[in-house]
Amino acid sequence: MRLEIGEIKINDVQFGAVTEVKSGTLHINKDELAKVTGADERIKSVEVFLARPGESVRIIPVKDVIEPRVKVDCDSGKVVKGGIFPGFMADVTQVGEGRTHVLKGAAVVTTGKIVGFQEGIIDMCGAGAEYTPFSQTQNVVLKIEPIDGIKQHEHEVVVRLAGFRAANYLGEAGKNVRPDTEKVYETLPLLQQAAQYPHLPKVAYVYMLQTQGLLHNTFYYGVDVRQIVPTFMYPTEIMDGAIVSGNCVSACDKNPTYIHANNPVIEDLYAEHGKTINFLGCVITNENVTLADKERSSNMTAKLIEFLGAEAVIISEEGFGNPDADLVMNCNKIEAKGIKTVLITDEYAGQDGASQSLADSTPLGNACVTAGNANQVITMPPMQTVIGYPEVAHVIAGGWEGSLAPDGSITAEIQVIIGATNELGFGKLSAKAV
C-alpha cells in the first residue's frame, strides 16, 4: 500500500464567516461547526472554544483529541467517498492508500461532564503544558453535553462520534489547499517486502491496544478490538484513520485518536526502512482481562510474528497494571521463538520513584524503553480560562480530594495530563544518563 500525506500547516485558528484555510490560518464558522457536531438527538448542547499555545487556558476533562483530515482523489482533488474513520463516519472502506490531506498543527479536543475517572487535562501554558504535546497544537475545543439520563457507555459513544464529525467537517477545509509538505509511505505485499532489502534485519511492530471492557475500548474499522484476534495490517492503515480511541484510561498513557494516526513508532520504523532495517508491518493485538484471553492473544501474536519471518520486534503497550501482563506474555512468547524484542512502556513507580514500576516483569524483557513515571507530582498554576469542569480534578486518576486549590491551581500526579507518559513516545519527556 502506498499512502500520500499532504500536510497543510496550521499556525492559527480564528472564528469567521466561512470555514476555510487561508495563509496558514484555519477560519471556522462557529455556528456551522456546532450544528455539525451536535447532529445527534442524544446531544443537548455544544459549545465551541479556541485554545492556542501559550494562552492561559485549561481544558478539563479531556475525552479525545482528533486531527482534522480529509481523503482526496489524487487526480481530481475531490473528496473521496468513504473518507476518514471508516466504520464510523464513513463506509467500511479500505484506508491506508491514496491521498490524505492533514491540517497539521490543528486539533479537535472534546470535553464535557466526566464519564469515568480516567480522563485528563490539557493546559496551554505553565508547568502542565510542559508535559502534554497538545499544548502546542491549535485546539478547537468542543464542550458537548448529552441529554439527561444517558448511560455512561452511551455518553462516551455520543461524545466520541461528535468529535469525529467535527474533525471531518474541519478536515474538508483542506481538500483544495496545496500542502506545505508531502510525505509518502509505502509497504509492499509481504513476500515482496521481505525480499526488498534481503541484507537488512526484518523488523515488525506489535501494537497493543486498550480493550478491557466498557470505557476501555479501541476500534479497528469500527469494530471493538476486544472482539478480534491479533491481526496483521499495513502500517499505512493505522496512519490513515483505521484505528480510533474509545477509552477513558489514565490520561498520561492513553492514545487519543490523534496519536493513533501519528504513531511515532511507525514513523521511526519507516524512517529507518531501507537504511538499517526492513520494516515488514504491524500486528495489532488486544489487552485482555482474563488469563485465558491473555494466553490466546499472546499465543496468536507470537505465531503471527514468527509466520512473518521477523527477526526483531518492537512491542508498545497502552495503559498500565493489568496490561503489563499482556506486555510480558507477548515478550516471553516472541523471545522463546528466537526473535528479539524491545518493549515500550511507562512506569508507576510511586511518587518517590521507589516502587516496582510494572505489575509484571520478565528477565527476557531486557531491552525496555520507558516513557516516564506517571506518579510524579506536579503543581499546575491557575488559568484565566477553564473549559469544562475543574472540580473533577479531585476524582480523575492521579488526583485526590484537595487536588484543586481555592486559587484554581491543581496539585496532582502527571497521570492527569493527556500524553504525559505516552507509551508510543508521543510526548515531551526525555531521558539522560547520570
C-alpha positions in Angstrom: 0.0 0.0 0.0 1.2 3.5 -0.9 -0.1 6.4 1.2 0.5 10.1 0.3 0.1 12.5 3.2 -0.2 16.2 2.3 0.4 18.3 5.4 -1.2 21.7 5.5 0.5 23.7 8.2 -1.9 25.5 10.6 -0.4 28.3 12.6 -3.6 29.8 14.0 -7.3 29.2 14.4 -9.9 32.0 14.2 -13.7 32.2 14.0 -15.0 33.6 10.8 -17.9 33.7 8.3 -16.6 30.7 6.3 -14.7 27.6 7.3 -11.6 27.7 5.2 -7.8 27.6 5.3 -6.0 30.8 4.3 -2.3 31.6 4.7 -1.8 29.1 7.5 -4.9 30.1 9.5 -7.9 27.8 9.9 -11.0 30.0 9.9 -14.1 28.4 11.4 -17.8 29.2 11.1 -18.6 28.6 14.7 -22.4 28.1 14.3 -21.9 25.7 11.4 -19.4 23.6 13.3 -21.7 23.5 16.4 -24.5 22.3 14.2 -22.5 19.5 12.6 -21.1 18.4 15.9 -24.5 18.4 17.6 -26.2 16.4 14.8 -27.4 13.7 17.2 -30.7 13.6 19.1 -28.8 12.4 22.1 -26.9 15.7 22.4 -28.4 18.6 24.4 -25.8 21.3 23.7 -22.5 22.1 22.0 -20.2 25.0 22.8 -17.2 25.8 20.7 -14.0 27.4 22.0 -10.4 28.0 20.7 -7.3 27.3 22.8 -3.9 28.3 21.3 -0.4 27.6 22.5 0.7 30.0 25.3 -2.8 31.1 26.3 -3.9 30.9 29.9 -6.4 28.1 29.2 -7.2 24.8 30.9 -9.3 22.0 29.3 -10.7 19.5 31.8 -11.8 16.7 31.5 -10.4 15.8 28.0 -12.2 13.0 26.3 -10.4 12.7 22.9 -8.1 14.6 20.6 -8.6 14.2 16.9 -6.6 15.6 13.9 -8.7 17.1 11.1 -8.2 15.2 7.9 -9.8 14.5 4.5 -9.3 11.8 1.8 -9.0 13.4 -1.6 -8.7 11.9 -5.1 -5.1 12.1 -6.3 -6.2 13.3 -9.7 -9.3 15.5 -9.3 -8.7 16.7 -5.8 -12.3 15.9 -4.9 -13.3 14.4 -1.5 -13.2 10.6 -1.7 -16.4 8.9 -0.6 -15.7 6.8 2.4 -13.2 9.1 3.9 -11.7 9.2 7.3 -12.6 6.9 10.3 -14.1 4.0 8.3 -16.8 2.2 10.2 -17.9 5.4 12.0 -18.0 8.5 9.8 -17.7 6.6 6.5 -18.5 3.2 5.0 -16.1 0.4 5.9 -13.8 1.2 3.0 -10.1 0.3 2.9 -7.8 3.1 4.0 -4.0 3.3 4.0 -3.6 4.1 0.3 -4.3 7.0 -1.9 -4.0 10.6 -0.7 -4.9 12.3 2.6 -4.7 16.0 3.4 -4.0 16.8 7.1 -4.4 20.1 8.9 -1.1 19.7 10.6 -0.9 21.7 13.8 -4.7 21.8 14.4 -6.6 19.5 16.7 -10.2 18.9 17.8 -10.4 18.4 21.6 -13.7 17.1 23.1 -14.7 17.8 26.7 -17.9 17.7 28.9 -19.2 16.1 32.0 -16.9 13.3 33.3 -17.8 9.8 32.3 -15.1 7.7 34.0 -12.4 8.7 36.5 -9.7 8.2 33.9 -9.9 11.4 31.9 -7.4 14.2 31.7 -6.2 17.7 31.5 -4.6 19.9 28.8 -3.0 23.2 30.0 -2.0 25.6 27.2 0.7 27.3 29.3 2.5 26.9 32.6 4.0 23.8 34.2 1.3 21.4 33.0 1.9 22.5 29.4 5.4 21.1 29.6 4.1 17.6 29.8 1.4 17.4 27.1 2.1 17.6 23.3 -1.4 19.2 22.9 -0.2 22.4 24.5 1.5 23.0 21.1 -1.5 22.4 18.8 -4.1 25.0 17.7 -7.1 23.5 19.5 -10.7 23.6 18.6 -12.4 22.7 21.8 -15.9 21.2 21.9 -17.9 21.1 25.1 -20.5 18.5 24.4 -23.4 17.8 26.8 -25.6 14.7 26.1 -29.2 14.6 27.1 -30.0 13.8 30.8 -30.3 10.2 31.9 -27.9 8.7 29.4 -25.8 5.8 30.5 -22.0 6.2 30.9 -21.0 4.0 27.9 -23.5 5.7 25.6 -22.3 9.1 26.9 -18.8 8.1 25.7 -20.1 7.0 22.3 -22.1 10.2 21.8 -19.1 12.5 22.5 -16.7 10.3 20.5 -18.9 10.4 17.4 -19.4 14.2 17.8 -15.7 14.7 17.8 -15.3 12.7 14.6 -18.0 14.7 12.9 -16.2 17.9 13.8 -12.8 16.7 12.6 -14.3 15.5 9.3 -16.0 18.9 8.8 -12.8 20.9 9.6 -10.7 18.5 7.6 -12.7 19.2 4.4 -11.4 22.8 4.6 -8.1 21.4 3.3 -9.4 19.4 0.3 -8.3 22.0 -2.3 -5.4 23.5 -0.4 -1.9 22.9 -1.7 0.0 21.1 1.1 3.2 22.7 2.6 4.8 19.2 3.0 4.3 16.0 1.1 5.2 12.6 2.6 4.9 9.2 1.1 4.8 5.9 3.0 4.7 2.5 1.2 4.7 -1.1 2.3 4.7 -3.9 -0.3 2.8 -7.2 -0.1 4.7 -9.4 2.4 6.8 -11.6 0.1 7.8 -8.6 -2.0 8.6 -6.6 1.2 10.7 -9.3 2.7 12.7 -9.6 -0.5 13.2 -5.9 -1.0 16.1 -5.5 1.4 17.5 -9.0 1.9 20.6 -7.8 3.6 18.8 -5.9 6.4 17.2 -7.3 9.5 13.4 -7.9 9.2 11.5 -5.9 11.8 7.8 -5.9 12.8 5.8 -3.9 15.2 3.3 -5.3 17.8 0.8 -2.6 18.6 -1.1 -3.4 21.8 -4.5 -1.7 22.0 -6.5 -1.0 25.2 -9.6 -3.2 25.2 -10.5 -4.0 28.8 -14.3 -3.5 28.6 -16.7 -0.6 28.8 -15.0 2.7 28.7 -11.8 0.8 27.9 -12.2 0.3 24.1 -10.3 0.9 20.9 -11.8 0.4 17.5 -10.4 -1.1 14.2 -12.5 -0.2 11.2 -15.4 0.4 13.6 -15.0 -3.0 15.4 -14.2 -3.2 19.1 -10.7 -4.7 19.2 -11.7 -6.7 22.2 -13.7 -8.9 19.8 -10.9 -9.7 17.4 -7.9 -12.0 17.4 -4.5 -10.5 16.7 -4.4 -9.2 13.1 -1.7 -8.3 10.6 -2.2 -5.0 8.9 -0.3 -2.5 6.7 1.2 0.4 8.8 -0.3 2.9 6.4 -3.8 1.8 7.5 -3.0 3.0 11.0 -1.7 6.3 9.7 -4.9 6.8 7.7 -7.6 6.5 10.4 -8.3 2.8 10.7 -7.8 2.8 14.5 -9.6 5.2 16.8 -9.8 5.7 20.5 -12.9 4.9 22.6 -11.5 4.7 26.1 -11.2 6.6 29.3 -7.9 5.1 30.6 -5.4 7.2 32.5 -4.7 10.4 30.6 -1.0 10.1 30.7 -0.7 7.0 28.7 -4.0 7.0 26.7 -3.6 7.0 23.0 -6.2 9.6 21.7 -7.3 9.2 18.1 -4.8 11.9 17.1 -1.9 9.8 18.3 -3.0 6.6 16.6 -2.9 8.4 13.3 0.5 9.9 14.1 2.1 6.9 15.7 5.8 7.9 16.2 6.9 4.2 16.4 5.6 3.7 12.9 7.1 7.0 11.7 10.5 6.0 13.1 10.4 2.5 11.6 9.6 4.0 8.2 12.4 6.4 8.6 14.9 3.5 9.1 13.3 1.3 6.4 15.8 0.6 3.7 18.6 2.1 5.8 19.1 -0.1 8.9 16.0 -2.3 8.8 13.4 -3.9 6.6 10.1 -2.9 8.1 7.6 -5.7 7.4 4.4 -4.3 9.0 2.3 -4.3 12.1 0.4 -6.9 14.2 -2.4 -5.3 16.3 -3.4 -7.2 19.4 -5.8 -6.6 22.3 -5.2 -6.2 26.1 -7.4 -8.6 27.9 -8.9 -9.1 31.4 -8.9 -12.9 31.9 -5.9 -15.1 31.8 -7.4 -17.4 29.1 -7.8 -14.4 26.8 -4.3 -13.2 27.5 -2.9 -16.6 26.7 -4.9 -16.8 23.4 -3.9 -13.4 22.2 -0.2 -13.7 23.1 0.0 -17.1 21.5 -1.5 -15.8 18.3 0.6 -12.7 18.4 3.8 -14.7 18.7 2.7 -17.1 16.0 1.9 -14.2 13.5 5.3 -12.6 14.2 7.1 -16.0 13.6 5.0 -16.5 10.4 6.0 -13.1 9.1 9.7 -14.1 9.4 10.5 -11.2 11.6 13.9 -11.2 13.3 13.1 -8.4 15.7 10.0 -6.8 17.1 9.0 -3.5 18.9 6.1 -4.0 21.3 4.2 -1.0 22.7 1.7 -1.0 25.5 -1.4 1.2 26.3 -2.3 1.6 29.9 -0.7 0.0 33.0 -1.3 -2.6 35.7 -3.3 -5.4 34.1 -2.0 -4.8 30.6 1.6 -5.2 31.9 0.8 -8.9 32.0 -0.1 -8.9 28.3 3.1 -7.0 27.5 5.2 -9.5 29.4 3.4 -12.5 27.8 4.0 -11.1 24.3 7.6 -10.6 25.1 8.2 -14.1 26.6 6.5 -15.9 23.8 8.1 -14.0 21.0 11.6 -14.2 22.6 11.0 -18.0 23.0 10.9 -18.2 19.2 14.4 -16.6 19.0 13.0 -13.2 18.0 14.5 -10.2 19.7 12.1 -7.7 21.4 12.2 -4.1 22.5 9.4 -3.0 24.9 7.9 0.5 25.2 6.0 1.2 28.4 5.7 3.8 31.2 6.2 3.4 34.9 4.0 3.6 38.0 6.9 3.7 40.5 5.2 5.7 43.3 5.6 9.4 44.0 9.1 8.8 45.4 10.1 6.6 42.4 11.0 3.7 44.7 8.2 1.2 44.0 8.1 -1.6 41.4 7.5 0.1 38.1 5.4 -2.6 36.4 2.8 -5.1 37.7 4.6 -7.9 35.9 8.2 -8.4 34.6 10.4 -11.0 32.9 14.2 -11.5 32.6 13.6 -11.6 28.8 12.4 -8.0 28.8 16.0 -6.7 28.9 15.5 -4.1 26.2 12.9 -1.7 27.5 12.2 2.0 26.8 10.4 4.0 29.5 8.1 6.9 28.9 8.5 8.2 32.4 7.0 7.8 35.9 3.3 8.6 35.9 3.2 9.1 39.7 5.5 12.1 39.6 3.7 15.0 41.4 3.3 18.4 39.8 1.5 21.7 40.7 -0.2 23.4 37.8 -0.9 27.1 38.2 -4.4 28.6 37.9 -5.6 29.5 34.4 -7.6 32.6 33.4 -10.0 30.4 31.4 -11.2 26.9 32.2 -13.1 25.0 29.6 -15.1 22.1 31.2 -15.4 21.2 34.8 -12.4 21.9 37.0 -13.9 20.2 40.1 -13.2 16.8 38.5 -9.5 17.3 39.5 -10.5 15.8 42.8 -11.5 12.4 41.2 -9.6 11.8 38.0 -6.9 9.2 38.1 -3.8 10.9 39.5 -5.7 13.4 41.6 -7.2 13.3 45.1 -9.6 15.2 47.3 -7.9 18.6 47.6 -6.0 18.5 44.3 -7.9 21.6 43.2 -6.9 24.5 45.4 -9.2 27.5 46.1 -7.0 29.7 43.8 -7.6 27.3 40.9 -4.2 25.6 40.9 -4.1 21.8 40.7 -1.6 19.6 42.5 -1.7 16.0 41.2 0.4 13.3 39.6 1.3 13.8 36.0 -1.0 10.9 35.4 -3.8 13.5 35.0 -2.1 15.1 31.9 -3.0 14.0 28.4 0.1 12.4 26.8 2.4 13.0 29.8 3.9 9.5 29.7 2.6 8.3 26.3 3.8 4.7 25.6 4.3 5.4 21.9 6.7 8.2 22.7 4.3 10.9 21.6 5.2 13.1 24.5 7.6 15.7 25.7 9.6 13.8 28.3 13.2 12.5 27.5 15.9 10.8 29.5 19.6 11.4 30.1 22.4 9.3 31.6 23.5 10.4 35.1 
